[in-house]
Amino acid sequence: IIILLNIMCRRPSFIRRFSSSFAVAMWPTKQQQPTATSTSHYSISASASSNGGIIDSTSSSSDDLYESHTHEKVYLPAKSIVVTLAMCVTLPFLIGYFGPLLVLRGLGVVPIVCQGTIMSSSSVALPPQDVTVPKASNEERLPIPTVYEGKHVPLTLYTSKMFPSAGSATSNTVQIDRSSSAFQVKSKISDSNVISQNVSNQQEIVESSFDIGEKGEESNDNPHNSDFDGHLPAGQHLLVDIKNVDSEFLNSEHRLATAMVELITESQLTLLSYHCHSLLPIGVSCAGVLLESHVAFHTWPSEGVIVMDLFTCGSGKLIPILPLIKQLFGVGAEREDLEEPVLNWSHKLRGFREGFVPDYDPTRNPLDSDTGRFITGRLQDDIKLPVLSASTDFQTVDVYELMDPTTRNVNNFYKSLEDDGSYESLHPEHFGPNRVLLLDGVIQSTLFGDAPYHESIVHPAMITHPNPKRVAIIGGGEGATLREILKHSTVEQAVMIEIDEGVVSLSKDYLPEWQDCSSIAHHKGRDAWCFNDTRADARFEDAMAYFTDNFSPKKDDTDDDDESPYEVIVMDCLDP
């Protein structure tokens, strides 16, 4: 084809003679015999050398159509052949490359430009003239997620489709870097995290210890590697709303993406890829695909609001990372007159565990009991602070501070923290949040219900007895029942039989109001801490075994450890 194109350009007369001869050779007839004057037929041969190509054309006589009659030579330079070949290769390539781009442009689809593991594109729609869209510099390239050291990440297939949108200024997709040099260092999160928030009545710093392992087991360095819920139709969903956030931070795609990658890194999760849009006129939306599930957020810079949701499979707890979420995304404005960021959150168990997890018992999972239904699952509380989440040798212990907007006004609470002489500041005990104690996920006691509950189970029996001197308490590890009994001046000994000493120790630190006996003034051996009262006798053993060994009719007569009888026995324990 290349040689014929050259001949056509250089010898038009040759083409005419060749076409006529070709027709006679292909379609001869009996009536038409070749003559000396008939159209000649040309046989063509070509050869190429370093100096060029030569075409030999020979004509046929009337006796022999294929006998050489005349000779015509056509010279084709090598340069001509090379140029023609280059044109034949280049033209299809350009048509195949730019043709689809022009078609996609016409359909409004934006082509993606790949830059390593970052893919970015500009929006089809142009921003309004009064809107300035910041351009990311090389220093502001979105961070690339990496593999957590020691964690196995299976190979995945990435598929995406982008649609044109008039409300998007930029679009970026980032994928995980699987190279060994990109392994993350060990996360900064340890088995205990510290939450510091001024939410107590005395505006004190509350330190909280979180055990992120399974109950009764030591914490795993990588809790999301656990197989407890792995490959099962079950997971955890954490919803977070934050207000009073800096508007510049909420409109920075780079800063938000950096915070998201750091959150996933510190949470010991694996971010496979994420996609972000800078919106018009302002705002950012990002969605990330996790090996464990997904993370997503959207911002309203003008209102200072960001909403986020994080869903994971596995047994690694999400509630302990709430302080990290507030630290990374609750960026306050530089102006001192603006309010501090406020975080509202909700945590829910998703999917199905019963029938899929072997020997699963929802009553042994705190998040499947009162904790999930009445505490973590609610999003409308103005204050919901996990003060404590710990495990003793016998049970889990959780303490939360809550403020329900239907019963308390959060503005009055913040006013009670000020020293302005107002009624709220003079009586802060009436405006603080509620504090809830849960054992194995079941609500045991609350700050607002402390007096009504413990006074009701103690004083009717104590008043009914004419002279209660020796009183027994079954359970009551938080100390409130002991506090009410010690208020009676007739009491000489109050024995508390509690199986879990850990509850007493934790209650002393996180529920001090329950063990406060500073109001008792009628006894010389009194103390501000109820358990230091000389009349208090705490015994950490099984109450049923204690009464069986000491008061059973079948008790061995040779046992010299006789216990004196009790005038009053108060039960403050879980149902058996």
PEZI-V229177 format. One line per field, one symbol per residue. phi: phi as a letter, one per 40 degrees, with the letter a starting at -180 (. if undefined). burial: # if it has 9 or more other C-alpha atoms within 8 Angstrom, else .. A space follows every 10 residues. Layout:
phi = ???
burial = ???
//
This chain:
phi = .ccccccccc bccccccccc ccccccbcbc cbbcbccccc bbcbbbabbc cibbbbbbcb cccbdbccbb bbbbcbcddc cccccccccc ccccccccdc cccccccgcc cbbcbgcbbb accccccdcc bbccbccccb cccbcbccdg bcbccbbcba abbcacbbcb abbbbccccc cbdccdcccb cbbbbbacbc ccfccbcbbb cccccgbccc dbcccccdbc fbcaabbbbb bbbgcdcccc bbcccccccc cccccccgcb ccaabbbccb cahbbbbbcc cciaaaaabb dccgbbbabb bbbhbcccdc cddcccccbc cccccccccc dbbbaabbcb gbbcgbcdfc bcccbdcbbc dccbbcccbc ccbabccaaa bbcbacbbbb bbbcccbbbc ccccccccbb gcccccbccc bcccbbbbbf gbcbabccbd cdcccccbcd ccccccacbb bbbcggccgc ccdccccccc cbabcbbbcb cccccccccb bcccbcbccc bcbcccaccd ccccccbcbc accccccccb bccccccccc ccbccbcbbb cbaccc
burial = .....###.. ##.##.##.# ##.#...... ...#.....# ###....#.. .######### ##..####.. #..#.###.# #..##..... ...#....#. #..##...## ......#### #.###.#... .......... .#######.. .......... ...#...### #######... .###..#... ###.#....# #..#.#.### ####....#. ..##.#..## .######### #######.## ####.####. #.######## ########## .######### ########## #..####### ######...# ..#.##.### ###....... #.#######. ..##..#... .##.###### ###.####.. ####.##### ##..###### #####..### .##.###... ...##.##.. ########## ###.##...# ...##.###. ##..#..### ########## ######.... #.######## #.##.###.# ##.####..# .....##### ###.###### ###..###.# ....#..... .....##### .#....
//
